[in-house]
């Protein structure tokens, strides 16, 4: 989720902040926030991978590579089929 489309003015945050003396919000620039979110997502993936290793849910590298290459080939073929079915500007313009 990108936060750049959900920016609120500081004045709104100040107006709604509680006066308890405790932190109610963290102010961070959008780029840093997005980087933090991406880092957290990668850490979650690593954690899930470690759990799978702990549970002996492993696959041989050759099998994973074969499956990924198959996906890449399917994706490539699908793109080629779509581009072949979609007329180009030259084919659609009538002079």
C-alpha positions as CSV (number, residue, x, y, z in Angstrom):
1,X,0.0,0.0,0.0
2,X,1.4,3.4,-1.0
3,X,1.0,6.1,1.6
4,X,1.7,8.9,-0.8
5,X,-2.0,9.0,-1.7
6,X,-3.0,9.1,2.0
7,X,-1.2,12.2,3.2
8,X,-2.9,14.3,5.9
9,X,-1.8,17.9,6.8
10,X,0.1,18.3,10.0
11,X,-2.6,20.8,11.2
12,X,-5.1,17.9,11.2
13,X,-2.8,15.7,13.3
14,X,-2.2,18.6,15.7
15,X,-5.9,19.3,16.1
16,X,-6.7,15.6,16.8
17,X,-3.7,14.9,19.1
18,X,-4.4,13.9,22.7
19,X,-3.0,16.1,25.4
20,X,-1.8,13.2,27.6
21,X,1.9,13.8,27.0
22,X,2.2,10.5,25.3
23,X,3.2,9.9,21.6
24,X,0.1,9.6,19.4
25,X,1.8,9.6,16.1
26,X,5.1,9.2,14.3
27,X,6.0,11.7,11.6
28,X,8.0,10.2,8.8
29,X,8.5,11.2,5.2
30,X,6.7,9.2,2.6
31,X,9.8,7.6,1.0
32,X,11.1,6.4,4.3
33,X,7.7,5.0,5.3
34,X,7.4,3.1,2.1
35,X,11.0,1.8,2.5
36,X,10.1,0.7,6.0
37,X,7.0,-1.1,4.8
38,X,9.0,-2.9,2.1
39,X,11.7,-3.9,4.7
40,X,9.0,-5.3,7.0
41,X,7.5,-7.3,4.1
42,X,10.9,-8.8,3.3
43,X,11.5,-9.7,7.0
44,X,8.1,-11.4,7.1
45,X,9.0,-13.5,4.0
46,X,12.3,-14.5,5.7
47,X,10.5,-15.4,8.9
48,X,8.0,-17.6,7.0
49,X,10.9,-19.2,5.2
50,X,12.6,-20.0,8.5
51,X,9.4,-21.5,9.8
52,X,9.2,-23.7,6.8
53,X,12.8,-24.8,7.3
54,X,12.0,-25.6,10.9
55,X,9.0,-27.7,9.8
56,X,11.1,-29.5,7.2
57,X,8.9,-28.1,4.4
58,X,11.8,-28.0,1.9
59,X,11.9,-28.4,-1.9
60,X,15.0,-29.2,-4.0
61,X,16.4,-26.1,-5.8
62,X,16.1,-27.7,-9.2
63,X,12.3,-28.2,-8.7
64,X,11.8,-24.6,-7.6
65,X,13.8,-23.3,-10.6
66,X,11.9,-25.6,-13.0
67,X,8.6,-24.3,-11.6
68,X,9.7,-20.7,-11.8
69,X,11.0,-21.1,-15.4
70,X,7.6,-22.6,-16.3
71,X,5.8,-19.6,-14.9
72,X,8.1,-17.3,-16.8
73,X,7.5,-19.2,-20.1
74,X,3.7,-19.1,-19.5
75,X,3.9,-15.4,-18.8
76,X,5.9,-14.8,-22.0
77,X,3.6,-16.9,-24.1
78,X,0.5,-15.1,-22.7
79,X,2.0,-11.7,-23.4
80,X,2.9,-12.7,-27.0
81,X,-0.7,-14.1,-27.5
82,X,-2.2,-10.9,-26.2
83,X,0.0,-8.7,-28.4
84,X,-0.8,-10.8,-31.4
85,X,-4.5,-10.4,-30.8
86,X,-4.3,-6.6,-30.1
87,X,-4.2,-4.6,-33.3
88,X,-1.5,-2.0,-33.6
89,X,-2.2,1.6,-34.4
90,X,-1.3,1.0,-38.0
91,X,-3.8,-1.9,-38.3
92,X,-6.6,0.1,-36.8
93,X,-6.2,3.4,-38.6
94,X,-8.0,3.6,-41.9
95,X,-6.5,6.1,-44.4
